[in-house]
Amino acid sequence: MSTQCLKPGWKMVKFGDIAENVAVRVNPADAKTDAYVGLEHLDPSTLHLRQWGHPSDVTGQKLAFKKGDVIFGRRRAYQRKLAVAEFDGICSAHAMVVRAKPKMILPEFLPFFLQSDMFMERAIEISVGSLSPTINWKTLRVQEFPLPPLDEQNRIAEILWSISKEKESKNTIFDSISTLLSLKVSEIGKYLNPKNQTYSWEEIKLGRIFRHKKDKGYSDLPTLSVTINGNIVPRDSLKRNVEDKTGPEKCFRVDPGDIAYNTMRMWQGACALASGSGIISPAYTVISCKSKDQSPDFWIRAFRSAWMKKTFERFSTGVASDRWRLYYRDFSAIKIKMPPSTYQHNALRELIVLEETARSTEASILRSNDLQKALLQELLTGAAHV
């Protein structure tokens, strides 16, 4: 971009003139810190460090960073991993510790500069290597970018940090809700365990609650599949290509309220509740509640509890773990404590409230992400409007 095309007050600068690469190497055993940040600890959705390890977890020389430095993942830059250090520590040598030169760029503005498309696209472009493309500082430091004046940097940073902090607050709320939701589901599993004496519920086999549905499908019904997050959807709505040579005549029919579980992956929680009719691959087992007093919405959540998944794994059969299968005959023989319908109703109501709150919070986080991306693009583009 030529100087003539820039907004008033903006100028083209070499990256090495506004930031420095802090390459202080430290052996983890000698590090005077309790914090180690690896690339796996950097979350591309936030500038905040949410997790880190301990120097004792790693060997080999690492890089030292100070509070306020930016830890930037120079390896596989396309992953867009970076975070602002809120304490002193050491990080992976596959990262780059970037420190602002305050006379040229404000430390609070630098992280957003690094997050911008103009910087990231250039960083990816200059990366070298095929399997693990990596940025070389000597190449990066001579790259030229448009930079706003300091007062403009301050204005931009204030706007973007306000969004970032609001988003981080929402993330904290979402994490708390998710943790509580997981605990509630695990609690259900513990109560279903026949060894648990908390409630004097009747001990029965799952075969008394569920029947094995073997109805064959029809070619005029949509072909369904179970998604990673546990929904049953029409297969043609999936973004990925799923090859299945099974003919419709061999598929099973599912109807609203039916539960389909992956025979080979039930112990990993691969089950879903159908909301519409369709046909599904014989790789799945289809079950339905025998009584209207039973809530399939409750049971689909109970099946994902830690105790139930561990029990499904124990009842699965096969030569190797990657070929284990949970057939209905084994599923139906599993003993549980039968929760009354009032417990199912109350537990389900509580879980639904938590799930809806989690969904709305997550949607709000995504809107904040979109807003931040749009503002990054708008505010950090140095081209003057014609």
C-alpha positions as CSV (number, residue, x, y, z in Angstrom):
1,M,0.0,0.0,0.0
2,S,1.5,3.4,-1.0
3,T,1.7,6.3,1.4
4,Q,-0.7,8.3,-0.8
5,C,-3.5,5.8,-0.2
6,L,-3.3,5.9,3.6
7,K,-5.8,7.6,5.9
8,P,-4.5,11.0,7.3
9,G,-1.9,10.5,10.0
10,W,-1.3,6.8,9.1
11,K,2.1,5.7,7.9
12,M,3.8,2.6,6.5
13,V,6.2,1.0,9.0
14,K,8.4,-2.1,9.1
15,F,7.3,-4.5,11.8
16,G,10.7,-4.6,13.4
17,D,10.5,-0.8,13.9
18,I,7.3,-1.1,16.1
19,A,7.9,-4.4,17.9
20,E,10.7,-6.6,19.1
21,N,11.2,-10.3,19.2
22,V,12.2,-11.2,22.8
23,A,14.3,-14.3,22.5
24,V,15.5,-15.0,26.0
25,R,16.0,-18.7,26.3
26,V,15.5,-20.5,29.6
27,N,15.7,-24.1,30.8
28,P,12.5,-25.1,32.5
29,A,14.3,-26.5,35.5
30,D,15.9,-23.1,36.0
31,A,12.8,-21.0,35.4
32,K,11.7,-18.8,38.3
33,T,8.1,-19.2,37.5
34,D,5.2,-21.7,37.9
35,A,3.7,-21.0,34.5
36,Y,4.4,-22.7,31.1
37,V,2.4,-21.7,28.1
38,G,2.5,-24.1,25.1
39,L,0.7,-23.6,21.8
40,E,-2.0,-26.0,23.0
41,H,-2.8,-23.4,25.7
42,L,-3.5,-20.6,23.3
43,D,-7.1,-20.2,22.3
44,P,-7.7,-18.4,18.9
45,S,-11.1,-17.1,20.2
46,T,-9.6,-14.9,22.9
47,L,-6.6,-12.8,23.8
48,H,-6.8,-14.0,27.4
49,L,-4.8,-16.9,28.7
50,R,-7.3,-19.3,30.2
51,Q,-5.0,-22.2,30.8
52,W,-1.3,-23.0,31.2
53,G,1.0,-25.8,32.4
54,H,4.0,-26.0,34.7
55,P,7.7,-25.9,33.7
56,S,8.1,-29.4,35.1
57,D,5.8,-30.6,32.4
58,V,8.3,-29.9,29.6
59,T,12.0,-30.3,28.7
60,G,14.3,-28.4,26.4
61,Q,14.9,-24.7,26.2
62,K,11.9,-22.4,26.2
63,L,11.3,-18.6,25.9
64,A,10.8,-16.3,28.8
65,F,8.0,-13.7,28.7
66,K,7.0,-10.8,30.9
67,K,3.6,-9.5,31.9
68,G,2.2,-7.5,29.0
69,D,4.1,-9.3,26.2
70,V,2.2,-11.0,23.4
71,I,2.7,-14.7,23.0
72,F,2.2,-15.4,19.3
73,G,2.1,-18.8,17.7
74,R,4.7,-18.5,14.9
75,R,4.3,-22.1,14.0
76,R,1.1,-22.8,11.9
77,A,0.2,-19.1,12.0
78,Y,-3.1,-20.0,10.2
79,Q,-4.4,-21.2,13.5
80,R,-4.3,-17.5,14.7
81,K,-3.1,-18.3,18.2
82,L,-2.0,-15.4,20.4
83,A,-2.5,-14.1,23.9
84,V,-1.5,-11.3,26.1
85,A,0.6,-12.4,29.1
86,E,-1.0,-11.4,32.4
87,F,2.0,-12.7,34.4
88,D,5.7,-13.6,33.9
89,G,6.4,-17.1,32.7
90,I,8.0,-19.3,30.0
91,C,6.5,-20.5,26.7
92,S,7.1,-22.9,23.8
93,A,10.0,-22.1,21.5
94,H,7.4,-22.6,18.7
95,A,5.9,-19.3,19.8
96,M,7.3,-15.8,19.4
97,V,7.4,-13.4,22.3
98,V,6.5,-10.0,20.9
99,R,7.0,-6.8,22.8
100,A,5.7,-3.3,21.7
101,K,8.0,-0.4,21.2
102,P,5.8,2.2,23.0
103,K,7.1,5.2,21.1
104,M,5.7,3.6,17.9
105,I,2.9,1.3,19.0
106,L,0.9,1.1,22.2
107,P,1.2,-2.2,24.1
108,E,-2.6,-2.3,24.5
109,F,-3.0,-1.8,20.7
110,L,-0.4,-4.4,19.6
111,P,-2.5,-7.6,20.3
112,F,-5.3,-6.3,18.0
113,F,-2.8,-5.3,15.3
114,L,-1.5,-8.9,15.4
115,Q,-5.1,-10.3,15.3
116,S,-6.0,-8.2,12.2
117,D,-6.4,-9.9,8.8
118,M,-3.7,-7.7,7.2
119,F,-1.1,-9.0,9.7
120,M,-2.3,-12.6,9.8
121,E,-2.5,-13.0,6.0
122,R,1.0,-11.6,5.7
123,A,2.3,-13.9,8.5
124,I,0.8,-17.0,6.7
125,E,2.2,-15.8,3.4
126,I,5.8,-15.6,4.7
127,S,5.7,-18.8,6.7
128,V,8.2,-21.5,5.5
129,G,7.9,-25.2,5.6
130,S,5.2,-27.6,4.3
131,L,4.2,-29.8,7.3
132,S,4.6,-27.1,10.0
133,P,5.0,-23.7,8.3
134,T,6.8,-21.3,10.7
135,I,7.5,-17.6,10.7
136,N,11.1,-16.4,10.6
137,W,11.7,-13.2,12.5
138,K,14.3,-12.0,10.0
139,T,11.6,-12.1,7.4
140,L,8.8,-10.7,9.5
141,R,10.7,-7.7,10.8
142,V,11.1,-6.2,7.3
143,Q,7.4,-6.6,6.4
144,E,5.6,-3.2,6.0
145,F,2.2,-2.5,7.4
146,P,0.0,0.6,7.8
147,L,0.0,2.0,11.3
148,P,-2.3,4.7,12.8
149,P,-1.0,7.5,15.0
150,L,-0.8,6.9,18.8
151,D,-4.0,8.8,19.6
152,E,-5.9,6.7,17.0
153,Q,-4.3,3.5,18.4
154,N,-5.6,4.5,21.9
155,R,-9.1,5.0,20.6
156,I,-9.1,1.7,18.7
157,A,-7.7,-0.2,21.6
158,E,-10.3,1.2,24.0
159,I,-13.1,0.0,21.8
160,L,-11.7,-3.4,21.1
161,W,-10.6,-4.1,24.7
162,S,-14.1,-3.3,25.9
163,I,-15.6,-5.9,23.6
164,S,-12.8,-8.4,24.5
165,K,-13.4,-8.0,28.2
166,E,-17.2,-8.3,27.8
167,K,-16.7,-11.4,25.7
168,E,-14.3,-12.9,28.3
169,S,-17.0,-12.3,31.0
170,K,-19.5,-14.2,28.9
171,N,-17.0,-17.0,28.4
172,T,-16.6,-17.3,32.1
173,I,-20.3,-17.5,32.5
174,F,-20.6,-20.1,29.8
175,D,-17.8,-22.2,31.3
176,S,-19.6,-22.1,34.7
177,I,-22.9,-23.1,33.2
178,S,-21.2,-25.9,31.2
179,T,-19.5,-27.2,34.3
180,L,-22.8,-27.2,36.3
181,L,-24.6,-28.9,33.5
182,S,-21.9,-31.6,33.4
183,L,-22.1,-32.1,37.1
184,K,-25.9,-32.4,37.0
185,V,-25.7,-35.1,34.3
186,S,-23.1,-37.0,36.2
187,E,-25.3,-36.8,39.3
188,I,-28.1,-38.5,37.4
189,G,-25.7,-41.3,36.4
190,K,-24.6,-41.8,40.0
191,Y,-28.3,-42.1,41.2
192,L,-28.9,-44.7,38.4
193,N,-26.0,-46.9,39.8
194,P,-27.5,-49.9,41.7
195,K,-24.7,-49.5,44.2
196,N,-25.9,-46.0,45.2
197,Q,-28.2,-46.1,48.3
198,T,-29.3,-42.5,48.1
199,Y,-32.8,-43.4,46.8
200,S,-34.7,-46.6,47.4
201,W,-35.6,-46.9,43.7
202,E,-36.5,-50.3,42.1
203,E,-33.6,-52.1,40.4
204,I,-34.5,-53.1,36.9
205,K,-32.9,-53.9,33.5
206,L,-33.0,-51.4,30.6
207,G,-34.9,-54.0,28.6
208,R,-37.9,-53.3,30.8
209,I,-37.8,-49.6,29.8
210,F,-36.8,-49.8,26.1
211,R,-37.8,-51.9,23.2
212,H,-35.5,-52.7,20.2
213,K,-37.2,-51.0,17.2
214,K,-36.4,-53.0,14.0
215,D,-38.9,-51.4,11.7
216,K,-37.4,-51.1,8.2
217,G,-37.2,-47.8,6.4
218,Y,-38.8,-46.5,3.2
219,S,-37.0,-44.9,0.3
220,D,-39.3,-41.9,0.4
221,L,-38.0,-40.9,3.9
222,P,-34.9,-38.7,4.4
223,T,-31.7,-40.5,5.3
224,L,-30.6,-39.4,8.8
225,S,-27.3,-39.3,10.6
226,V,-26.1,-38.5,14.1
227,T,-24.0,-35.3,14.5
228,I,-21.0,-34.9,16.8
229,N,-23.0,-32.8,19.2
230,G,-25.7,-35.4,19.5
231,N,-28.5,-34.4,17.1
232,I,-30.2,-36.5,14.4
233,V,-30.3,-34.5,11.1
234,P,-30.9,-35.2,7.4
235,R,-27.6,-36.5,6.0
236,D,-27.7,-34.0,3.1
237,S,-27.6,-31.1,5.6
238,L,-24.1,-32.1,6.8
239,K,-21.2,-30.1,5.5
240,R,-19.0,-33.1,5.3
241,N,-19.4,-35.9,2.8
242,V,-20.5,-39.2,4.3
243,E,-20.2,-42.2,2.2
244,D,-22.7,-44.9,2.9
245,K,-23.4,-47.7,0.4
246,T,-26.2,-49.2,2.5
247,G,-29.5,-49.4,0.6
248,P,-32.7,-47.9,2.0
249,E,-34.2,-51.4,2.3
250,K,-31.6,-52.3,4.9
251,C,-31.9,-49.1,7.0
252,F,-34.0,-48.8,10.1
253,R,-36.9,-46.3,10.5
254,V,-36.8,-43.7,13.3
255,D,-39.7,-41.6,14.4
256,P,-40.0,-38.7,16.9
257,G,-39.1,-39.8,20.4
258,D,-36.9,-42.7,19.2
259,I,-33.3,-42.9,20.3
260,A,-30.6,-44.0,17.9
261,Y,-27.2,-45.0,19.2
262,N,-24.0,-45.9,17.4
263,T,-23.4,-49.5,18.2
264,M,-19.7,-49.0,18.1
265,R,-19.6,-45.6,19.9
266,M,-22.4,-45.7,22.5
267,W,-19.8,-45.8,25.3
268,Q,-18.5,-42.5,24.0
269,G,-22.0,-40.9,24.2
270,A,-22.8,-41.3,20.5
271,C,-26.6,-41.3,20.8
272,A,-29.3,-38.9,19.8
273,L,-33.0,-38.3,20.0
274,A,-35.1,-38.1,16.8
275,S,-37.4,-35.1,16.3
276,G,-38.6,-36.3,12.9
277,S,-39.1,-39.5,10.8
278,G,-36.5,-40.9,8.6
279,I,-34.2,-43.9,7.9
280,I,-30.8,-44.5,9.5
281,S,-27.9,-46.8,8.8
282,P,-27.9,-50.3,10.4
283,A,-24.7,-49.2,12.1
284,Y,-27.1,-47.7,14.7
285,T,-29.4,-49.4,17.1
286,V,-32.9,-47.8,17.4
287,I,-34.7,-48.0,20.7
288,S,-37.9,-46.5,22.0
289,C,-39.6,-46.2,25.4
290,K,-42.2,-48.9,26.1
291,S,-44.2,-46.6,28.4
292,K,-45.4,-43.1,28.0
293,D,-44.4,-42.5,31.6
294,Q,-40.8,-42.7,30.5
295,S,-39.2,-39.5,29.1
296,P,-36.8,-40.1,26.1
297,D,-35.6,-36.5,26.6
298,F,-34.5,-37.5,30.1
299,W,-32.9,-40.8,29.1
300,I,-30.9,-39.3,26.2
301,R,-29.2,-37.1,28.7
302,A,-28.8,-39.8,31.3
303,F,-27.0,-42.0,28.7
304,R,-24.3,-39.3,28.4
305,S,-23.5,-39.4,32.1
306,A,-20.1,-40.7,33.1
307,W,-21.5,-43.7,34.9
308,M,-23.7,-44.8,32.0
309,K,-20.9,-44.4,29.5
310,K,-18.6,-46.4,31.6
311,T,-21.3,-49.1,32.0
312,F,-21.9,-49.1,28.2
313,E,-18.2,-49.6,27.7
314,R,-18.2,-52.6,30.2
315,F,-21.1,-54.3,28.4
316,S,-19.6,-53.7,24.9
317,T,-18.1,-56.8,23.2
318,G,-15.5,-57.3,20.6
319,V,-11.8,-58.2,19.9
320,A,-10.3,-54.7,20.1
321,S,-11.5,-51.5,21.7
322,D,-12.0,-49.8,18.3
323,R,-14.3,-52.6,17.2
324,W,-16.4,-53.0,20.4
325,R,-20.1,-53.1,19.9
326,L,-23.0,-52.6,22.3
327,Y,-25.7,-54.9,20.9
328,Y,-29.3,-54.5,22.2
329,R,-29.1,-57.9,23.9
330,D,-26.3,-56.5,26.1
331,F,-27.8,-53.1,26.4
332,S,-31.1,-54.5,27.6
333,A,-29.3,-56.6,30.3
334,I,-27.8,-53.5,32.0
335,K,-29.2,-53.0,35.5
336,I,-30.1,-49.6,36.8
337,K,-32.1,-48.0,39.6
338,M,-35.4,-46.9,38.1
339,P,-36.0,-43.2,38.7
340,P,-39.7,-42.3,39.1
341,S,-41.4,-40.0,36.6
342,T,-41.4,-37.1,39.0
343,Y,-37.6,-37.3,39.3
344,Q,-37.2,-37.6,35.6
345,H,-39.5,-34.5,35.0
346,N,-37.8,-32.3,37.6
347,A,-34.2,-33.3,36.5
348,L,-35.1,-32.7,32.9
349,R,-36.6,-29.3,33.6
350,E,-33.5,-28.2,35.4
351,L,-31.2,-29.5,32.6
352,I,-33.2,-27.8,29.9
353,V,-33.0,-24.4,31.7
354,L,-29.2,-24.9,31.9
355,E,-28.9,-25.9,28.3
356,E,-31.0,-23.0,27.0
357,T,-28.9,-20.6,29.1
358,A,-25.7,-22.1,27.8
359,R,-27.1,-21.8,24.2
360,S,-28.1,-18.2,24.6
361,T,-24.8,-17.3,26.2
362,E,-22.9,-19.1,23.4
363,A,-24.9,-17.2,20.8
364,S,-24.1,-13.9,22.5
365,I,-20.4,-14.8,22.5
366,L,-20.6,-15.5,18.8
367,R,-22.2,-12.2,18.2
368,S,-19.4,-10.5,20.1
369,N,-16.9,-12.4,18.0
370,D,-18.5,-11.2,14.8
371,L,-18.6,-7.6,16.1
372,Q,-15.0,-7.7,17.0
373,K,-14.0,-9.2,13.7
374,A,-15.9,-6.5,11.8
375,L,-14.4,-3.7,13.9
376,L,-10.9,-5.2,13.4
377,Q,-11.4,-5.1,9.7
378,E,-12.9,-1.6,9.8
379,L,-10.6,0.1,12.3
380,L,-7.3,-1.5,11.3
381,T,-7.6,-0.9,7.6
382,G,-5.3,2.0,6.7
383,A,-6.7,2.6,3.2
384,A,-8.3,6.0,2.8
385,H,-12.0,5.9,1.6
386,V,-12.4,7.3,-1.8
